[in-house]
């Protein structure tokens, strides 16, 4: 491995000096050299407890041994797919997803990322309904490709690429009445795209019953419901999918991040048989060269087995309750609100700068965390679902120290 100085120089010249400056400010100016479970070793000798989880992409932790073993075995057989022969691993994964997904979602299109999964969902909805309109929610985040970005809720990400796709209209998140009003006119959209819990907006949990109301209203209006479970899916909130809390079955379900087991990029767009009929005449209407390759499917199959056999959704609920209760006990004037579900937790501060100071303090004490993209006042906590009770306890102890240290700094600055 090259020296740290060489890596820094290459980042400046060939990747992004701005990103380098950001992570350096937050206390992460080191090279990751090895990771296992919930811990990451760095080039400067630290062992960091990972409470970021690659922005929700490490539900199974770093290098889960069963998933690693499955990929190693799979690599001995195949890599990429020929694309003209049948892919048994892909067929097995599609069947496994249909068995664990909400009822009615029986078909899967495989891609390489969350934004691709959402992009496919938007295309499928437009093709099925024959109309372009897409309703989405304010402050949403669905990715940064042109279609997904058209449903983005932060102008900072949208502005440099406008004009984006036409026909996209935002609605307040968690407001069923606003959706009812939008569906009451004559010009109906093709679909409503929504996250069960808004991730990048700052871990925003909607009122109970919101998703049930959304499902009822979209079905009555003949509008498709696209649910983005890229971040909430695969056990993160305490159920396999967040929509399971309200027994909601969407027309289109987008999955990614942890689907590849933390090893292989993987996305999936699941649909009902009715939506999938758009492929009847042309099975190549939408495609992905590397989507659903053998290794990605092997990793995803192993990940789903681990999710079920190690009861990770149940563990996420238990550890999430421990984390939320612990955070709420540590009262601090710096904290505005604590919210979340399972191991998807957000802590909102009064100002963006406070979140940055707390992240830096955490890093100095061996904890990895970050703020949300659409709401920098919120620190997100999304450790692997394999996190232990002792590790959550350790985090809470360091969190208290970080809050106290940050308070002292702000007092010294007269703030």
ZAZALO-40854 format. One record per atom (N, C-alpha, C): x, y, z; residue in one letter. Coordinates in pm, whole numbers, plus 50000, padded with zeros to 5 digits. Atoms other than C-alpha are relative to their C-alpha. Example, Ala and Ser with C-alpha at 12.3 -4.5 7.8 and 13.67 -1.06 7.14 Angstrom:
REM residues 2
500894988150000A;512304955050780A;500905012050000A;499184988149994S;513674989450714S;499235010950073S;
***
This chain:
REM residues 415
500844988050000X;500005000050000X;500875012450000X;499224987950009X;501305034549910X;499865008450128X;500074991449881X;502085060050185X;498795009349995X;501144991049991X;499295083250306X;500225012449914X;499704987950077X;501035112950144X;499754998049851X;500225002950142X;500865095949803X;498514999649969X;501445000550019X;497155088649842X;499405014049998X;500494986249993X;496495124849940X;500335007549871X;499584993350123X;498445137249640X;499164995549882X;500825005150111X;496515114649402X;498555004950012X;501354994449982X;493195126149553X;499955014349948X;499974986150044X;494185162249491X;500055001049848X;499754998750143X;495285156049133X;499024992349913X;500775008950087X;492945128749013X;498584996550048X;501355003449951X;489815125549233X;499275012650041X;500714987949957X;488635155649435X;500705006050121X;499384993149888X;490545180149650X;498935005150097X;501084995449915X;487225193249778X;499544989150097X;500385011249914X;486245158849910X;501084997350103X;498885002149909X;489695154750062X;499955010350113X;500074989549897X;489315188050246X;498854997550097X;501175002449916X;485865178350373X;500294988950101X;499775011249908X;486885144550520X;501135003350097X;498924995949910X;490055159950663X;499455008650113X;500624991449899X;487975186350844X;499234991850103X;500815008449911X;485745159050988X;500834989950079X;499155009049924X;488735139251116X;500214986449936X;499855012950069X;488815111650854X;501105000549894X;498884998750095X;492095120650683X;500984988550018X;499175012149994X;493415084950687X;499484990349896X;500395009950099X;493305055450449X;499424987850072X;500555012349945X;491025026150531X;500784988349942X;499135010950048X;493124994650513X;499404986350026X;500615012949971X;491004966950662X;498715002350078X;501254998549929X;487454962250788X;499384986350025X;500705012349966X;485444935150958X;498855003450093X;501144997549912X;481984935751110X;499655014750007X;500334985949979X;481414970351258X;501245008650020X;498764992749974X;485054981051271X;500835001849873X;499134996650113X;487424997851024X;501375004150052X;498644996449963X;491204999051063X;500555010149900X;499474989550086X;493045029450926X;501534999949998X;498554999750020X;496555036950809X;500745006750115X;499334993649887X;497275057851119X;499844992150130X;500045008949884X;496635028351350X;498715000150078X;501274999749927X;493085036351459X;499104988349961X;501085009550029X;490235011251482X;498705007450029X;501204991849987X;486995030251418X;498754991350005X;501315006449994X;483535018651519X;499105006849897X;500724994550115X;481415023251207X;498525001650032X;501424997049978X;478095040251289X;499425007649881X;500504994350125X;477715053150932X;499544989049905X;500405011550082X;477615019650753X;499915003149853X;499974996450141X;478505034550415X;498645005449955X;501284993650030X;475305055450423X;498884989749983X;501075010050002X;473135025050491X;500244988349906X;499715010850095X;474865001350248X;500674987950064X;499305010949933X;476384978550512X;499134993850109X;500875006549903X;473424962150682X;500644987450059X;499415012749957X;475474930150705X;501425001750053X;498664997149950X;478644947150823X;501054998849891X;498885001350092X;482044947550661X;500404985349987X;499475013350031X;483024914850495X;499374989050086X;500675010949927X;480414892250652X;500534986749946X;499325012150048X;482124857950638X;499154991149911X;500845008650083X;479144839450492X;499825005949860X;500154993750132X;478724864850212X;501314999649924X;498685001150063X;482464865750144X;500204985949946X;499835013850043X;482504827950127X;499174996749877X;500875002550115X;479574827149884X;500575006449874X;499424993250117X;481244852549653X;501274992949954X;498795007350038X;484544833749663X;499654987249925X;500445012150069X;482744801749568X;499435003249863X;500594996150127X;480794819649298X;501045004149898X;498944995650090X;483954834849152X;500724988149938X;499415012050056X;485214799549101X;499194994349885X;500875005150107X;482294793748864X;499815010049887X;500374989950100X;481334826248688X;500365013950051X;499844986049963X;481874863648684X;498845007849943X;501084993250072X;479884885148445X;499204989649923X;500875009150074X;477024869548253X;500225001549851X;499924999550147X;477114860747884X;498855008349942X;501204992350034X;473664877847867X;499114993149895X;500865006950095X;472374853447602X;499634986050048X;500375012549937X;472294822247820X;499245003150129X;500764997949877X;470054817848122X;500945001050120X;499194997549880X;471504830548450X;499264994050120X;500675006949890X;470554805948723X;500065007650131X;499884992249877X;471834828249003X;498995011550002X;500954989150009X;469684856948880X;498574994950019X;501335005849984X;466614834648856X;499724996550146X;500165003649859X;467174821849210X;499795012350086X;500144987749923X;467554857249342X;498625006249978X;501324994350029X;464404869349168X;498914992450075X;500985008149928X;462444840549320X;500085002750150X;499834997549856X;463914847249666X;499445013750039X;500544986749973X;463044884249647X;498474999949996X;501465000750010X;459494876249537X;499404993650125X;500495006849880X;459154853949844X;500025008850123X;499874991749879X;460234880650093X;499455014049983X;500524986650026X;458854912149927X;498515000750035X;501454998749979X;455354926049993X;499224992749891X;500795007850096X;452594905849820X;499795007249867X;500274994750133X;452204910649448X;501235004249922X;498764996050068X;455784920949372X;500754987249958X;499515013250042X;456794890749166X;501105000449895X;498984998950105X;459184904048898X;501105009750042X;498864991549963X;462654919548933X;500855003449879X;498974995450094X;464894940348710X;501235003450082X;498784998249922X;468504940748829X;500945010249936X;499074989650044X;470924970048806X;501185000450096X;498764999349923X;473994982748990X;499975010050115X;500024989649897X;472835010449224X;498585004350029X;501314994849964X;469955027949395X;499445009649897X;500494990450099X;469745056049144X;499544993049873X;500435007850117X;469525030448862X;498674992950028X;501245006649963X;466785011949050X;498825009749991X;501044989750006X;464785044249083X;499765004249856X;500124996250141X;465495054048723X;499124990149925X;500815010450064X;464055020948610X;498545001150043X;501364998849951X;461005025848831X;499245011349933X;500624988650068X;460285059848676X;499654996349856X;500255004050139X;460615045648325X;498854990049990X;501065010150003X;458405015748402X;498635006550020X;501274993449972X;455685038348544X;499515007949880X;500384992150116X;455705061548246X;499554991049884X;500355009150109X;455645032448001X;498654993350026X;501255007049969X;452815014848182X;498805009349990X;501154990949996X;450575045248226X;499885008749876X;500074992050121X;451445063147904X;499855014850025X;500024985749968X;451725096748079X;501265003350080X;498674997049946X;454805115348205X;500075004350146X;499954993749869X;453835130248541X;500484990950111X;499525007249882X;455655119448857X;499875009450120X;500054992849874X;454715132049203X;501084994650092X;498995004249903X;457465131249466X;499895009150121X;500144992349876X;458055145849811X;501125010150018X;499014989749971X;459825177249921X;501124994350087X;498805004449929X;463375171550051X;500374985449974X;499715014050031X;463425136949893X;501404998449943X;498745003550066X;466565119549777X;499854986149939X;500155012750070X;466455092149514X;501204996649913X;498855002250084X;469875094649350X;500325012249917X;499544988150073X;471695117549110X;500084998249849X;500165000650145X;471025104548760X;498865009449962X;500914989350039X;468795127348555X;498564997650042X;501365002849959X;465515109748625X;499835000850151X;500054999849854X;466175103948994X;500215014050055X;499724986449955X;467565139149031X;498805009249978X;501194992050025X;464355153148886X;499034999150117X;500825001649880X;462725140349206X;500795003150126X;499164996549885X;465415154749433X;499475012350070X;500574989149922X;464565178549713X;500985010850041X;499064989649962X;467695199649739X;500565007049877X;499634992150117X;468415227449493X;501504999449972X;498555000550015X;472165224749554X;500424989049903X;499685011150090X;472195191449368X;499335001549864X;500774998950123X;469625200949104X;500515011049907X;499774987950078X;470675235648990X;501034998649888X;499005000550107X;473865227348794X;499584992049877X;500365009050109X;471995202548573X;498645003249938X;501304996350056X;468735220348498X;500155005149857X;501325005449966X;466545218148305X;500024984750013X;500135014349979X;465775183648442X;498754994949928X;501165005550069X;462955160948328X;498745007650037X;501274993149975X;459565177548294X;498984990450059X;501095008249948X;456425165548464X;500144995850144X;499785003649860X;457845162048817X;499455011050091X;500634990249911X;455935178849099X;500164995750146X;499795003649860X;456845179849471X;498765002150086X;501054998749900X;454415174849760X;500624999050139X;499465001349865X;454955178250136X;500044985350043X;499855013849953X;456245145750287X;499134997850123X;500825003549885X;453895128650529X;498635006450002X;501284992850007X;450885149450418X;499084992949901X;500895007650087X;448215126050284X;498975009149934X;500974990850059X;445825155150226X;500555006849876X;499384993850117X;448285171449987X;499994990549881X;500065009950108X;448445139349786X;498584998749948X;501405001250042X;444665136649783X;499615011749909X;500294988350083X;444425172049644X;500664998849863X;499275001250126X;447055164749379X;499374989749908X;500635010550081X;445175133849266X;498565003449962X;501394996550024X;441875151949256X;499735006949867X;500174993050127X;442505170448931X;499864990349884X;500185008450118X;441995157748579X;501294994849941X;498715003650061X;445665156348478X;500784991050096X;499395009349906X;446775125048665X;501444996949962X;498635004250026X;450455115848700X;500064985049973X;499805014550016X;451865081948616X;500194993450136X;499655006549873X;453115075848970X;500305010250108X;499534992749883X;453835088449317X;501214992650054X;498725005749956X;457455082249426X;500285004850141X;499854996049861X;458105081749800X;500934990550075X;499225007949905X;460535069850068X;499134997350123X;500775002649878X;458905052350367X;500485008350118X;499364990649908X;461315072250584X;501005007949917X;499064992150079X;463185101150427X;501384999250064X;498665001649947X;466885093750468X;500835012649996X;499114988550015X;468895122650329X;499365013050044X;500684988049950X;466255147650439X;500205001750150X;499744998949857X;467315140450796X;499294989650083X;500695011049932X;465705107050889X;498625004850047X;501354995149974X;462125119850865X;499014988349996X;500975010849989X;459495094850985X;498605005949983X;501334994250022X;455975101450851X;499024995750109X;501015004049901X;452845099751068X;499544985649974X;500505013550015X;451515064851134X;498755000149914X;501135000950091X;449055054750864X;500195007249869X;499774992250123X;450555077650599X;500134990949878X;499795008750116X;451705049350372X;498734992449963X;501285006650030X;448365031450405X;499075009549923X;500834990250070X;446575063250302X;500505002349858X;499404998150132X;448985068250013X;499644988549907X;500325011750082X;448395032849890X;498535000049958X;501434999750031X;444625036149910X;499685010649894X;500324989150092X;444535069649730X;500574997949861X;499415002450133X;446915060349449X;499254989049927X;500725010950064X;445045027949386X;498645004849950X;501314994950041X;441685045749375X;500115009249879X;499834990450111X;443085071849133X;500584993549875X;499365006450114X;444745046348903X;501405005149975X;498624995050006X;448195060448981X;500924989750066X;499085009949945X;451165037549042X;500725005750122X;499234996349881X;452955038149378X;501394993949989X;498605004250000X;456755036549362X;500575002850139X;499404998249868X;458405030949701X;501504997749990X;498535000550001X;462135037849735X;500464994550135X;499495006549879X;463495013049992X;501514997649989X;498555001650017X;467115017349885X;500725000850134X;499354998349871X;468055028950235X;499254993150114X;500795005649890X;465195015550448X;499864984849993X;500285014150020X;465064980450306X;500994990550065X;499165011149953X;466524946950413X;500335001050148X;499875000849855X;465934949450786X;500345012750073X;499474987849937X;467124984850853X;499065005750108X;500944993849905X;463944996651031X;499394990150099X;500575010049910X;463174964051212X;499064990349932X;500755009350085X;461194947450933X;500814998349872X;499255002250124X;462444933150603X;499945012649913X;500184987350071X;460984963750429X;499185009450089X;500694990449914X;459724995550593X;498505000349973X;501445000250031X;456374992750412X;499304988750075X;500605011149928X;455824960350606X;499365004650131X;500584994949875X;455064981250917X;498535003549981X;501394996450024X;451794991950752X;499334990849898X;500555010150092X;451214961150532X;499645006249865X;500204993350128X;451554981950217X;500764992649889X;499375006050117X;452274966249878X;499985010149886X;499964990450110X;453434991649619X;499944992949865X;499945005650136X;453334986749242X;501444997849957X;498585000750034X;457084992449216X;500815002350127X;499154999149881X;459724987249485X;501465000749957X;498604998150037X;463304999949453X;500904996050117X;499085005149899X;466104982249644X;501435001749948X;498584999750038X;469894986449644X;500845000050127X;499084998749888X;472704995849886X;500404986450056X;499575012349934X;472884965150116X;499654987449924X;500395011950074X;471384941649857X;501214991949954X;498795007050042X;474914933249739X;500834994850115X;499315005749885X;475874922250089X;501205007950047X;498854991949963X;478344950750128X;501244996849919X;498835004250080X;480594935049864X;499885003849853X;500184997950144X;479124939249514X;498905010449978X;501074990550033X;477174969249375X;498794992649942X;501175007550041X;473594957649328X;498745008250023X;501284993549987X;470174972649266X;498914991349940X;501115007650055X;466744958249198X;498765008949997X;501294993450012X;463434972449077X;498954989249986X;501035010349999X;460554949649168X;498655005949958X;501314995250043X;457114952549010X;498964988850008X;501105009550012X;453734936148994X;499984994249858X;500145005950133X;452804913848701X;499375010049903X;500674990250085X;450594941848570X;500995010149944X;498994990450046X;453464966948553X;500974993249906X;498995007250079X;455824940748412X;499534997049858X;500535002950134X;453524936248111X;500585009249894X;499374991150100X;455394965247947X;501094992749923X;498935007650066X;458064939247860X;499474988949910X;500565011150077X;455654915547685X;500435000249854X;499654999050141X;456364928347336X;501495001549977X;498564997850015X;459984938447392X;500694997350134X;499365003349872X;461864920447674X;501265007950027X;498794991849983X;464844943847618X;499655014950002X;500434986049995X;462824975847661X;500885008250093X;499054993749907X;465114984147954X;501004989350039X;498995010249974X;468414966648022X;501215005850070X;498754996149934X;471724967548210X;501034989349972X;499005009850040X;474884950748084X;500514991850118X;499445007049884X;476314942348426X;498994997850111X;501035002049899X;473094943748626X;499614985450010X;500385013949981X;472284910048778X;501074990249959X;498935009550032X;475694895048705X;500094989350107X;499975011649911X;476504861948869X;500515003450140X;499434997249868X;478674875449150X;499075008650084X;500924991549926X;476214902649246X;498814991950051X;501145008149959X;473354877549256X;500394990250110X;499525009149895X;475404852749461X;500125007550133X;499864991949879X;476224880449710X;498635003350058X;501334996349953X;472584891249730X;499264988050059X;500625012149946X;471354855549781X;500544996850139X;499395002549869X;473814850750066X;499545010350101X;500454989449910X;472804884250214X;498584997450050X;501375002749960X;469124874850215X;499924988150097X;499955011349907X;469964841750383X;500465004650138X;499504994849873X;471954860050651X;498935008450070X;501064991549944X;469124885050701X;498974991650074X;501035008549940X;466674857050774X;500564991350112X;499505010049906X;468814831350952X;500645006150124X;499414993449884X;470554856351182X;499035010150062X;501064991449944X;467264874951252X;500455014650011X;499414986649993X;468904908151163X;498965011150010X;501034989749986X;465654927551130X;499595001350147X;500344999849859X;464734917751485X;501125006250084X;498864994249929X;468234926551605X;500085015049975X;500004985750030X;468004960051429X;498985007350085X;501014993749917X;464824967551620X;500485001150145X;499535000049860X;466344957751956X;501125010150021X;498884990749985X;469574977051904X;499565014249970X;500524986750028X;467655006251756X;499285005950119X;500674995349879X;465495008652066X;501035004050106X;498924996949905X;468655007652280X;500655013349965X;499334987850045X;470245035152071X;499125012250021X;500904988649986X;467205058052064X;499765003550147X;500224997449857X;466525054152436X;501245006250064X;498774994549946X;470175060852516X;500245014349958X;499844986350049X;470325091852299X;499055009650070X;500994991249937X;467145105852453X;500285002350148X;499624998049859X;468495100752805X;501095010450014X;498874990649995X;471565121852719X;499545013749954X;500574987050035X;469795155152724X;501115010349980X;499024989650029X;471755184052570X;499315011749932X;500594988250066X;470795219752472X;500425001249853X;499564999650139X;472685214052147X;499034992649908X;500845008950080X;470175187852031X;498595005449988X;501344995150027X;466955199051869X;498984988850000X;500955011150007X;465325165351799X;500754987049970X;499475013450026X;466085127951797X;498854991949942X;501085007450064X;464065105851561X;500574988149922X;499575011450078X;464205073151372X;499164987850026X;500695012849985X;463085037151350X;501014989049976X;498985010250013X;465185006351406X;501385006350005X;498654994450005X;468805013651319X;500155010249887X;499964988450090X;467965043851103X;499625012050085X;500204989949896X;468405072551345X;500635013149958X;499474986750028X;468865109951304X;499965008850124X;499944990349891X;469945136051557X;500155013849937X;499974986750061X;469115171651455X;500505010350101X;499444989349918X;471105201051591X;499435013449955X;500544986850031X;470185237551597X;500685006249878X;499254994250110X;472895246051342X;500884989449934X;499165009250077X;474875228451070X;501394998750059X;498635000349949X;478215237751226X;500134991250123X;499945008449880X;477345219651549X;500134985449960X;499905013850047X;476815187051362X;501424996749955X;498635002250045X;480235190751200X;500974998750116X;499135000749883X;481905197151535X;499834986950075X;500255012749930X;480245166651692X;500594988349921X;499425010650083X;481275144451398X;501514999650018X;498554999449981X;484865156451438X;500384994550137X;499725005149865X;484745149351812X;499834985050006X;500205014650005X;483365114551746X;501184993249933X;498885005850073X;486105107651493X;501254999450087X;498834999649912X;488735117951747X;499954989650110X;500175010149896X;487315092051986X;499664986349942X;500105013250061X;487095063651734X;498634996049948X;501345003050053X;483535066551594X;499835006649863X;500314994650132X;482515070951229X;498535003749991X;501374995450023X;479385091551155X;500065011149896X;500054989250098X;478235117650904X;498625006450005X;501314993750005X;475405141850835X;499274996149872X;500815003750116X;472585137550584X;500175010449889X;499684991550115X;472965151850233X;499055011849985X;500974989250018X;469755172350224X;499755008050126X;500214992949874X;469935183550588X;501264998950084X;498725000849930X;473465190350720X;499915002550151X;500174998449855X;472025198551064X;499784986650070X;500345013149944X;471295161351112X;501154990249984X;499055011050004X;473825134651203X;499214987149987X;500665012850022X;472745100851071X;500774989050071X;499395011449933X;473415068951267X;499404987549938X;500455012050070X;473165037551055X;501074989150007X;499005010649989X;475515010951192X;499514987249935X;500445013150047X;475474975651052X;498984993850095X;501025006549916X;472554954951177X;500624989450091X;499275009549917X;475154931751327X;500635006550122X;499394992849888X;476174958451581X;499554993650132X;500295006749873X;476344944551935X;499475009950104X;500474991849888X;474744957152255X;501155007750062X;498824993549941X;478234964852388X;500495011449911X;499564989550092X;479124984952076X;499075012050003X;500934988949986X;475955005852106X;500285007450132X;499664993849872X;476835011952471X;501265008549988X;498764992450021X;480335022652368X;499735012749923X;500324988050078X;478925046352109X;499355010650088X;500724990349917X;476585062652362X;500935007050098X;499024994049909X;479465068252604X;500825010649927X;499204990450078X;481555085152333X;499135011749954X;500934989450043X;478505104652210X;499855010550110X;500134990749888X;478065119852556X;501265008550014X;498744992649991X;481745129552566X;500115010249887X;499934990850116X;481485144952217X;499085012050019X;500924988949975X;478445165752313X;500585009650104X;499434991549894X;480145178152630X;501185008149946X;498844993050058X;483345186752439X;499605010949907X;500494990050095X;481425205152170X;499395011850075X;500584989149919X;479515224952434X;501095009050056X;498874992149945X;482815235852590X;500615008849893X;499434992050109X;484145247152252X;499105011849968X;500934989250033X;481015267352177X;499945010550110X;499984990549888X;481065282952524X;501235008649994X;498754992550012X;484685292752473X;499975010349888X;500144990750113X;483685309452147X;498925010550026X;501044990549966X;480935328552325X;498694997349930X;501225003450073X;478185309752144X;499004992650091X;
***
